Amino acid sequence: MYNFISEAERHEELYSSYNTHHQEVLTIFNKIKSSARTNIDILLRLKEKGISDSDIEWLKRTDHFLPTHSYNQ
């Protein structure tokens, strides 16, 4: 994983002006995050909802989804 975000992603984060797709991903993620107990639960539920690997990487890259150490998983 890398921490580089594109200029478009930086603009989205800076101004909270997410495109429609990212708004949908964030809505799903926030609902899951509030009810899931572990990172594994979050990942499994994201996959069940059809969130792609690239969207999961976007969540990580933009610090929305911050995986914790293995003892919490």
N, C-alpha and C positions, 0 to 999 in steps of 0.2 A: 504494500500500500504506500501511496505517496501523499504528501500534504499539499501539493500544488493545486490551486484552483484556477480555473480560467477567468478571464476578465468578466465574462458574462456571469459566472457564479459569484465572483466577488461583488459585482453590482447587485445581484439578487440578495446576497447576505447583508450588504451595507444598507440597502434601502428597503429590505423586506418586500421586494417586488418580484416574487416568485412567478414563474410561468405557470400555466394551468396544470401541467403535468406534475411539476414539483409541489404545487399546492396540494394536489391529490395525494401524492406520496407522503407529504408531511402530515396531512390529516389522518391517514391510515396509521402512520408510524406513531403519532401522538396518542391515538386511541389504544394501540397495542402496548405502548410503553407504560401507560398508566395502569394496565392490568397484568402485565407480565412480570414474573419474579426474577428471571435470569436472562442473560444475553442470548442463551440458546433458545429460550422460549420466544424472545423477540424475533430472532432470525427465522425460526420455524413458522411463526405466525405471519411474518412478512412474506415468506415464500408461499404460504397457503393463500394469501390475498393476491398473489400474482406479481409481487414486487420483484423486479429483476435484480440480478447481481450488480449491474451497473448503477441502479438506483440505490442499492444498499451501500455501494462504495461511495456514491455521492453523499449519502447521509453521514458516512464516516468522515469523508474528506472535509465536509463543511461543519463538522463537530456537532451535528444533531444527535448522532448515535456514537457514544463514546464507550467502546467495549471496556469492561473492567477486567481485572486480573482473574486468572483461572479459578481462584478459590470462590468467586462469586458465581461461577457458571456451574 
